[in-house]
Amino acid sequence: MGIQDPGWLAEIAVVSVDPHEGYRSAVCADDSPLAHAQIVVDPFHIVRLAGQAVTKARQRVQNETLGHRGWKG
């Protein structure tokens, strides 16, 4: 990012990123020229992350309730 004009970077208000922590932290770092910008994530990634969270919760509850992952025993 160091090759862009600081004045141009200062005008950026919103940054759309993949929700991966590496991308977010690169924009949000204290020394980032885009640290002032608001971060947004596209709906596809939000729905995917929500689905993963529901799946993990369902698997955890099933494992705690039944003590296993499938139909065995």
Secondary structure, 3 states (H helix, E strand, C coil): CCCCCHHHHHCCCEEECCCCHHHHHHHHCCCCCCCCCEEECCHHHHHHHHHHHHHHHHHHHHHHHHCCCCCCC
